[in-house]
Structure formats: C-alpha cells, structure tokens
C-alpha cells in the first residue's frame, strides 16, 4: 500500500484506516493561530456507506487503498445475483445486489458498467450520468388533463418507479438521471 501524507489528501481518494476502506468526501487544512496545523476530514465507509468526521495532524502518514476500476458488461440475473463479464479477460463474476446498491436499478443486460474493486471485493459501481430505459407500465394520459408540472408514476424495465409527465406513454424510452433517479426527458 502506498503511504500518503494528510497534506496531500484529495476528495474521492480512498484510504485504508483500521481495516476499513474510507473515501474522502471533504477535507479542510486548518492552521490555527496557536498550536499545530491539522486536517479535518469527512470520510465515507465504502463498505457500509456511513460517514465519520476524523481529524489528522498535518503531515501524518496514512495508507492509500489501491482501487482498481474495471469495465464490465452486465450479462444476466442468476436468481437474486447479477452476472458480469470482464471486457478484457472475459472472466465472469457473480455479484450480490447488496454490493451494487442503487446501481442495480439502472442496469440493463448487455450494458457496460465500471466496477470499483479492492482486490477481489467490489466496493462500488460507476454509472454514466444518465441511462435510457423503457417504460413497462404507466397509466395513460387523460385527454384534457394538461395541468402544468403534473406527473404520474411509471415502472421501468428494471423495476424502478419514477415520476414522469402526463404525456409519456407506455413503451416509450426515457432518460433517467442515475444520481437522483429523476426523469430527464424522452430518449
């Protein structure tokens, strides 16, 4: 593991602290009038998602975790699990839904996703900012019901339910924001 100084911390960097993988969410270098400088950080546990505030002395050494980003293709569901194929080695990897989190709502068979891996452990998924999904079930829009900003629920092909405008029909393809789960527009 490479050792880095707390003076060199950056947002998004992953550290290995006390056997946990902690991602730097925010950091602030503080130099008080009296006393020694320190670095105040907000860290998110990559395995559990919980956040913690931690203060380090300036210049303190910490271990940086080496995170490998692998582009993989989502193949199919095997019961509750998801099966991915590495695009370089063609090895197949079975992933539990807990490891994917909310990203499972945006995965379509044959689409690519970037899996963040620490050794053989999957700690996260990088998705594109938006994905195109097909609407499986939604109520038809009623003629004359044109209230500005009105919306209705729509169930997508992955099972995700989003709010869409009244004019959107069943079978249409729409763009969905993967960060918030909001409707962005027609595809």
HULIN-V63306 format. One record per residue. N is the residue number from 1. RES is the residue in one letter. OMEGA is omega as a letter, one per 30 degrees, with the letter a starting at -180 (NA if undefined). Layout:
N/RES/OMEGA
N/RES/OMEGA
This chain:
1/X/l
2/X/l
3/X/l
4/X/l
5/X/l
6/X/l
7/X/a
8/X/a
9/X/l
10/X/l
11/X/l
12/X/l
13/X/l
14/X/a
15/X/l
16/X/a
17/X/l
18/X/l
19/X/l
20/X/l
21/X/a
22/X/l
23/X/a
24/X/l
25/X/a
26/X/l
27/X/a
28/X/l
29/X/a
30/X/l
31/X/a
32/X/l
33/X/l
34/X/l
35/X/a
36/X/l
37/X/l
38/X/l
39/X/l
40/X/a
41/X/l
42/X/a
43/X/l
44/X/l
45/X/a
46/X/a
47/X/a
48/X/a
49/X/a
50/X/l
51/X/a
52/X/l
53/X/a
54/X/l
55/X/l
56/X/l
57/X/l
58/X/l
59/X/l
60/X/a
61/X/l
62/X/a
63/X/l
64/X/l
65/X/l
66/X/a
67/X/a
68/X/l
69/X/a
70/X/l
71/X/a
72/X/l
73/X/l
74/X/a
75/X/a
76/X/l
77/X/l
78/X/a
79/X/l
80/X/a
81/X/l
82/X/a
83/X/l
84/X/l
85/X/l
86/X/a
87/X/a
88/X/a
89/X/a
90/X/l
91/X/l
92/X/a
93/X/l
94/X/a
95/X/l
96/X/a
97/X/a
98/X/a
99/X/a
100/X/a
101/X/a
102/X/a
103/X/a
104/X/a
105/X/a
106/X/a
107/X/l
108/X/l
109/X/a
110/X/l
111/X/l
112/X/l
113/X/l
114/X/a
115/X/l
116/X/a
117/X/l
118/X/a
119/X/l
120/X/a
121/X/l
122/X/a
123/X/l
124/X/a
125/X/l
126/X/l
127/X/l
128/X/a
129/X/l
130/X/l
131/X/l
132/X/a
133/X/l
134/X/l
135/X/l
136/X/a
137/X/l
138/X/l
139/X/l
140/X/l
141/X/a
142/X/l
143/X/l
144/X/l
145/X/a
146/X/l
147/X/a
148/X/l
149/X/a
150/X/a
151/X/l
152/X/l
153/X/l
154/X/l
155/X/a
156/X/a
157/X/l
158/X/a
159/X/l
160/X/l
161/X/l
162/X/l
163/X/a
164/X/l
165/X/a
166/X/a
167/X/a
168/X/a
169/X/l
170/X/l
171/X/l
172/X/l
173/X/a
174/X/l
175/X/a
176/X/l
177/X/a
178/X/a
179/X/a
180/X/a
181/X/a
182/X/l
183/X/l
184/X/a
185/X/l
186/X/l
187/X/NA
